[in-house]
Amino acid sequence: MAFDRILKVYDPLKAGSIDGTDTIPHDRAIARALTANYVPRNSVKSSRTLFVGRLNPTTNEEALKKCFRKFGRISKCRVVVDPVTLESRRYGFVTFSKIEDTDYACEHAKNIKLDDSVLLVDYENSHNMKGWVPRRLGGGFGGDKKSGQLRFGGRDRPFKPPILLSSTRPSPPSRDNRKHSTCHRQWNSTRDHKYSSRHEYQSKHRDRDDGRKYSRRDNKAKHPHDSDIVNETKSTPSKRNGTEAVPDK
């Protein structure tokens, strides 16, 4: 099964994971995105609209329009601002008159610079991707590393292949096929590369263990202090009933 690095249907849980395998939300924004009921605006012509992110805070609509004018005729350009502070939220939308110009701009405007900022250019996903949740509701793509709320599965930051945690060591075969099995030879080689077969390994270690057992028994019978004790017993006179024994001459 092929691994898809780009999301086809938006899922906040998958977007919040570097490999798309998370099953529980790791931050509150993802939990908020899972319960969000987002309805996109009908006024946006998604097939001809591009999303432009990472704008410089000083970039205005005129500068953005001038930057993308070389890709085709632009029918609408907008930089999103905060309704209270009127400061730029550092993203906007560019709508072209033709779909061909939109595709051309999305392909060739990657990593384009404007006002000393490298822009993120992608298709507007609210109408193109099922289940889409915007960034302000905890979804979206991209994000800042400092915030700890990165989103994966987009063109700018696709998924990375998951790490397989299963062991690569082959499992031992059944008893019936062990003797002539290639897998059995591999299994033996992973245990100890010095022995060509499992039986040789077992017999070698069994002989070694038996030798240790018998050597311990012999050493116990021939302990270096035993001879001293025997000699000391012969040379030291014993006392019985208060009388001193006379050593034999």
C-alpha positions as a Markdown table, in Angstrom:
| # | Residue | x | y | z |
|---|---|---|---|---|
| 1 | Met | 0.0 | 0.0 | 0.0 |
| 2 | Ala | 1.4 | 3.4 | -1.1 |
| 3 | Phe | 2.1 | 6.0 | 1.5 |
| 4 | Asp | 0.3 | 9.3 | 0.9 |
| 5 | Arg | 2.2 | 12.3 | 2.0 |
| 6 | Ile | -0.6 | 14.8 | 1.1 |
| 7 | Leu | -4.0 | 14.7 | 2.7 |
| 8 | Lys | -6.9 | 14.2 | 0.3 |
| 9 | Val | -9.6 | 14.6 | 3.0 |
| 10 | Tyr | -8.8 | 16.9 | 5.9 |
| 11 | Asp | -8.6 | 15.3 | 9.3 |
| 12 | Pro | -7.3 | 17.4 | 12.2 |
| 13 | Leu | -5.9 | 14.4 | 14.0 |
| 14 | Lys | -3.8 | 13.3 | 11.0 |
| 15 | Ala | -2.8 | 16.9 | 10.2 |
| 16 | Gly | -1.5 | 17.3 | 13.8 |
| 17 | Ser | 0.9 | 14.3 | 13.4 |
| 18 | Ile | 4.2 | 14.3 | 11.6 |
| 19 | Asp | 3.4 | 10.9 | 10.0 |
| 20 | Gly | -0.4 | 11.1 | 10.1 |
| 21 | Thr | -0.8 | 8.2 | 12.7 |
| 22 | Asp | -2.1 | 10.1 | 15.8 |
| 23 | Thr | -5.2 | 8.8 | 17.4 |
| 24 | Ile | -5.6 | 11.4 | 20.2 |
| 25 | Pro | -5.2 | 15.2 | 20.0 |
| 26 | His | -1.9 | 16.4 | 21.4 |
| 27 | Asp | -2.9 | 20.0 | 21.8 |
| 28 | Arg | -6.1 | 22.0 | 22.6 |
| 29 | Ala | -6.3 | 23.5 | 19.1 |
| 30 | Ile | -6.7 | 20.0 | 17.5 |
| 31 | Ala | -9.5 | 19.2 | 20.0 |
| 32 | Arg | -11.2 | 22.5 | 19.1 |
| 33 | Ala | -10.9 | 21.6 | 15.3 |
| 34 | Leu | -12.5 | 18.2 | 15.8 |
| 35 | Thr | -15.6 | 19.8 | 17.2 |
| 36 | Ala | -15.7 | 22.8 | 14.8 |
| 37 | Asn | -18.6 | 23.3 | 12.4 |
| 38 | Tyr | -17.0 | 25.3 | 9.7 |
| 39 | Val | -19.0 | 26.5 | 6.8 |
| 40 | Pro | -17.0 | 28.2 | 4.0 |
| 41 | Arg | -18.0 | 31.4 | 2.3 |
| 42 | Asn | -19.8 | 31.0 | -1.0 |
| 43 | Ser | -18.3 | 34.2 | -2.4 |
| 44 | Val | -14.9 | 32.7 | -2.7 |
| 45 | Lys | -14.2 | 31.3 | -6.2 |
| 46 | Ser | -12.0 | 28.4 | -4.9 |
| 47 | Ser | -11.0 | 27.0 | -8.3 |
| 48 | Arg | -9.3 | 30.3 | -9.2 |
| 49 | Thr | -8.1 | 31.4 | -5.8 |
| 50 | Leu | -4.7 | 31.0 | -4.1 |
| 51 | Phe | -3.9 | 31.2 | -0.4 |
| 52 | Val | -0.8 | 33.2 | 0.3 |
| 53 | Gly | 0.7 | 32.9 | 3.8 |
| 54 | Arg | 3.7 | 34.1 | 5.8 |
| 55 | Leu | 3.3 | 37.7 | 4.6 |
| 56 | Asn | 5.3 | 40.5 | 6.0 |
| 57 | Pro | 3.2 | 42.5 | 8.5 |
| 58 | Thr | 3.8 | 45.6 | 6.4 |
| 59 | Thr | 2.7 | 44.0 | 3.1 |
| 60 | Asn | -0.5 | 45.5 | 1.7 |
| 61 | Glu | -2.9 | 44.4 | -1.0 |
| 62 | Glu | -1.3 | 46.6 | -3.6 |
| 63 | Ala | 2.1 | 45.0 | -3.1 |
| 64 | Leu | 0.6 | 41.5 | -3.1 |
| 65 | Lys | -1.2 | 42.2 | -6.3 |
| 66 | Lys | 1.9 | 43.6 | -7.9 |
| 67 | Cys | 3.9 | 40.5 | -6.9 |
| 68 | Phe | 1.4 | 38.0 | -8.5 |
| 69 | Arg | 0.5 | 40.1 | -11.6 |
| 70 | Lys | 3.3 | 38.4 | -13.6 |
| 71 | Phe | 1.5 | 35.1 | -13.5 |
| 72 | Gly | -1.8 | 36.3 | -15.0 |
| 73 | Arg | -4.7 | 38.7 | -14.8 |
| 74 | Ile | -5.9 | 39.2 | -11.2 |
| 75 | Ser | -9.6 | 39.8 | -10.5 |
| 76 | Lys | -9.4 | 40.1 | -6.7 |
| 77 | Cys | -6.7 | 40.4 | -4.1 |
| 78 | Arg | -7.2 | 40.6 | -0.3 |
| 79 | Val | -5.0 | 40.7 | 2.8 |
| 80 | Val | -6.8 | 39.6 | 5.9 |
| 81 | Val | -6.5 | 42.0 | 8.9 |
| 82 | Asp | -7.7 | 41.9 | 12.5 |
| 83 | Pro | -11.1 | 43.7 | 12.7 |
| 84 | Val | -10.1 | 45.3 | 16.0 |
| 85 | Thr | -6.5 | 46.3 | 15.7 |
| 86 | Leu | -6.6 | 46.5 | 11.9 |
| 87 | Glu | -3.2 | 44.8 | 11.8 |
| 88 | Ser | -2.3 | 42.2 | 9.1 |
| 89 | Arg | -2.8 | 38.6 | 10.1 |
| 90 | Arg | 0.0 | 37.8 | 7.6 |
| 91 | Tyr | -2.1 | 35.9 | 5.1 |
| 92 | Gly | -4.3 | 36.7 | 2.1 |
| 93 | Phe | -6.0 | 35.5 | -1.1 |
| 94 | Val | -5.3 | 36.1 | -4.7 |
| 95 | Thr | -8.0 | 35.3 | -7.3 |
| 96 | Phe | -7.1 | 35.0 | -11.0 |
| 97 | Ser | -9.4 | 35.5 | -14.0 |
| 98 | Lys | -8.5 | 32.1 | -15.5 |
| 99 | Ile | -8.0 | 28.7 | -13.9 |
| 100 | Glu | -4.9 | 28.2 | -16.1 |
| 101 | Asp | -3.2 | 31.2 | -14.5 |
| 102 | Thr | -4.1 | 29.9 | -11.1 |
| 103 | Asp | -2.4 | 26.6 | -11.7 |
| 104 | Tyr | 0.6 | 28.3 | -13.2 |
| 105 | Ala | 1.0 | 30.6 | -10.3 |
| 106 | Cys | 0.6 | 27.8 | -7.7 |
| 107 | Glu | 3.4 | 25.8 | -9.5 |
| 108 | His | 5.9 | 28.6 | -10.1 |
| 109 | Ala | 5.3 | 30.9 | -7.1 |
| 110 | Lys | 6.8 | 28.4 | -4.6 |
| 111 | Asn | 9.2 | 30.1 | -2.1 |
| 112 | Ile | 8.7 | 33.5 | -3.8 |
| 113 | Lys | 9.9 | 36.5 | -1.7 |
| 114 | Leu | 8.0 | 39.6 | -1.0 |
| 115 | Asp | 9.2 | 42.4 | 1.4 |
| 116 | Asp | 12.0 | 40.1 | 2.7 |
| 117 | Ser | 9.5 | 37.3 | 3.5 |
| 118 | Val | 9.4 | 33.8 | 1.8 |
| 119 | Leu | 5.7 | 33.3 | 1.0 |
| 120 | Leu | 3.7 | 30.1 | 1.3 |
| 121 | Val | 1.5 | 29.6 | -1.8 |
| 122 | Asp | -1.2 | 26.9 | -2.0 |
| 123 | Tyr | -4.7 | 26.4 | -3.3 |
| 124 | Glu | -7.6 | 27.8 | -1.3 |
| 125 | Asn | -8.8 | 24.6 | 0.5 |
| 126 | Ser | -12.1 | 25.6 | 2.1 |
| 127 | His | -14.0 | 24.5 | -1.1 |
| 128 | Asn | -11.5 | 22.1 | -2.5 |
| 129 | Met | -10.9 | 19.8 | 0.5 |
| 130 | Lys | -13.6 | 17.9 | 2.3 |
| 131 | Gly | -13.7 | 18.4 | 6.0 |
| 132 | Trp | -11.5 | 21.5 | 5.9 |
| 133 | Val | -11.0 | 23.5 | 9.1 |
| 134 | Pro | -9.1 | 26.8 | 8.9 |
| 135 | Arg | -6.2 | 27.7 | 11.1 |
| 136 | Arg | -8.2 | 30.0 | 13.3 |
| 137 | Leu | -10.3 | 27.1 | 14.4 |
| 138 | Gly | -7.3 | 24.8 | 15.1 |
| 139 | Gly | -6.9 | 23.2 | 11.7 |
| 140 | Gly | -5.1 | 24.3 | 8.6 |
| 141 | Phe | -1.6 | 23.5 | 7.4 |
| 142 | Gly | 1.9 | 24.7 | 8.3 |
| 143 | Gly | 2.3 | 26.7 | 11.5 |
| 144 | Asp | 5.1 | 28.0 | 13.6 |
| 145 | Lys | 7.6 | 25.6 | 15.4 |
| 146 | Lys | 7.7 | 27.9 | 18.4 |
| 147 | Ser | 3.9 | 27.5 | 19.0 |
| 148 | Gly | 4.2 | 23.7 | 19.1 |
| 149 | Gln | 1.1 | 23.5 | 16.8 |
| 150 | Leu | 2.5 | 22.4 | 13.5 |
| 151 | Arg | 0.2 | 20.9 | 10.9 |
| 152 | Phe | 1.3 | 18.4 | 8.3 |
| 153 | Gly | -0.1 | 16.8 | 5.2 |
| 154 | Gly | 0.0 | 19.9 | 3.0 |
| 155 | Arg | 2.3 | 20.9 | 0.1 |
| 156 | Asp | 4.6 | 22.9 | 2.3 |
| 157 | Arg | 5.0 | 20.3 | 5.1 |
| 158 | Pro | 3.9 | 16.8 | 3.9 |
| 159 | Phe | 3.8 | 13.7 | 6.0 |
| 160 | Lys | 7.0 | 11.8 | 6.8 |
| 161 | Pro | 6.9 | 8.0 | 6.5 |
| 162 | Pro | 6.0 | 6.3 | 9.8 |
| 163 | Ile | 8.8 | 4.5 | 11.8 |
| 164 | Leu | 8.3 | 0.8 | 12.0 |
| 165 | Leu | 8.7 | -0.3 | 15.6 |
| 166 | Ser | 8.5 | -4.1 | 14.9 |
| 167 | Ser | 11.7 | -6.1 | 15.2 |
| 168 | Thr | 13.6 | -7.1 | 12.1 |
| 169 | Arg | 14.8 | -10.4 | 13.6 |
| 170 | Pro | 13.2 | -13.4 | 11.8 |
| 171 | Ser | 11.1 | -15.7 | 13.9 |
| 172 | Pro | 12.2 | -19.3 | 14.4 |
| 173 | Pro | 10.5 | -21.8 | 12.1 |
| 174 | Ser | 8.5 | -24.8 | 13.1 |
| 175 | Arg | 10.2 | -27.9 | 14.4 |
| 176 | Asp | 9.3 | -29.9 | 11.3 |
| 177 | Asn | 11.1 | -27.6 | 8.9 |
| 178 | Arg | 14.0 | -26.4 | 11.1 |
| 179 | Lys | 16.7 | -28.7 | 9.7 |
| 180 | His | 16.7 | -27.5 | 6.1 |
| 181 | Ser | 15.1 | -24.1 | 6.6 |
| 182 | Thr | 16.9 | -21.0 | 5.4 |
| 183 | Cys | 15.1 | -19.0 | 8.1 |
| 184 | His | 16.5 | -21.4 | 10.7 |
| 185 | Arg | 20.0 | -20.7 | 9.5 |
| 186 | Gln | 19.4 | -17.0 | 9.7 |
| 187 | Trp | 17.9 | -17.4 | 13.2 |
| 188 | Asn | 21.0 | -19.4 | 14.3 |
| 189 | Ser | 23.3 | -16.7 | 12.9 |
| 190 | Thr | 21.6 | -14.0 | 14.9 |
| 191 | Arg | 22.1 | -16.0 | 18.1 |
| 192 | Asp | 25.8 | -16.7 | 17.7 |
| 193 | His | 27.8 | -16.3 | 14.5 |
| 194 | Lys | 30.5 | -18.7 | 15.7 |
| 195 | Tyr | 28.4 | -21.8 | 15.4 |
| 196 | Ser | 27.0 | -23.2 | 12.2 |
| 197 | Ser | 24.0 | -25.0 | 13.7 |
| 198 | Arg | 21.7 | -24.7 | 16.7 |
| 199 | His | 22.7 | -28.2 | 17.9 |
| 200 | Glu | 26.4 | -27.4 | 17.8 |
| 201 | Tyr | 25.7 | -24.2 | 19.9 |
| 202 | Gln | 23.7 | -26.2 | 22.5 |
| 203 | Ser | 26.2 | -29.0 | 22.8 |
| 204 | Lys | 29.1 | -26.6 | 23.0 |
| 205 | His | 27.5 | -24.7 | 25.8 |
| 206 | Arg | 26.3 | -27.9 | 27.6 |
| 207 | Asp | 29.8 | -29.3 | 27.6 |
| 208 | Arg | 31.1 | -26.0 | 28.9 |
| 209 | Asp | 28.6 | -26.0 | 31.7 |
| 210 | Asp | 29.3 | -29.7 | 32.6 |
| 211 | Gly | 33.0 | -28.9 | 32.7 |
| 212 | Arg | 32.4 | -26.1 | 35.1 |
| 213 | Lys | 30.3 | -28.3 | 37.3 |
| 214 | Tyr | 32.9 | -31.1 | 37.5 |
| 215 | Ser | 35.7 | -28.6 | 37.9 |
| 216 | Arg | 34.0 | -27.0 | 40.9 |
| 217 | Arg | 33.5 | -30.5 | 42.5 |
| 218 | Asp | 37.2 | -31.4 | 42.0 |
| 219 | Asn | 38.3 | -28.0 | 43.3 |
| 220 | Lys | 36.2 | -28.5 | 46.4 |
| 221 | Ala | 37.8 | -31.9 | 47.1 |
| 222 | Lys | 41.2 | -30.5 | 46.4 |
| 223 | His | 40.9 | -27.2 | 48.2 |
| 224 | Pro | 44.3 | -25.6 | 48.9 |
| 225 | His | 43.4 | -25.2 | 52.6 |
| 226 | Asp | 42.5 | -28.9 | 52.9 |
| 227 | Ser | 46.0 | -30.1 | 53.0 |
| 228 | Asp | 47.0 | -27.6 | 55.6 |
| 229 | Ile | 44.0 | -28.7 | 57.8 |
| 230 | Val | 45.0 | -32.4 | 57.4 |
| 231 | Asn | 48.7 | -31.7 | 58.3 |
| 232 | Glu | 47.7 | -29.5 | 61.2 |
| 233 | Thr | 45.4 | -32.3 | 62.5 |
| 234 | Lys | 48.2 | -34.8 | 62.4 |
| 235 | Ser | 50.8 | -32.5 | 64.0 |
| 236 | Thr | 48.5 | -31.0 | 66.7 |
| 237 | Pro | 48.1 | -33.3 | 69.8 |
| 238 | Ser | 44.4 | -33.8 | 70.8 |
| 239 | Lys | 43.1 | -33.7 | 74.3 |
| 240 | Arg | 40.7 | -36.3 | 75.6 |
| 241 | Asn | 39.4 | -36.5 | 79.1 |
| 242 | Gly | 41.9 | -33.9 | 80.2 |
| 243 | Thr | 44.9 | -36.0 | 79.1 |
| 244 | Glu | 47.3 | -35.0 | 76.4 |
| 245 | Ala | 47.6 | -37.5 | 73.6 |
| 246 | Val | 51.1 | -38.5 | 72.7 |
| 247 | Pro | 51.8 | -38.5 | 69.0 |
| 248 | Asp | 53.0 | -41.8 | 67.5 |
| 249 | Lys | 56.6 | -42.2 | 66.8 |
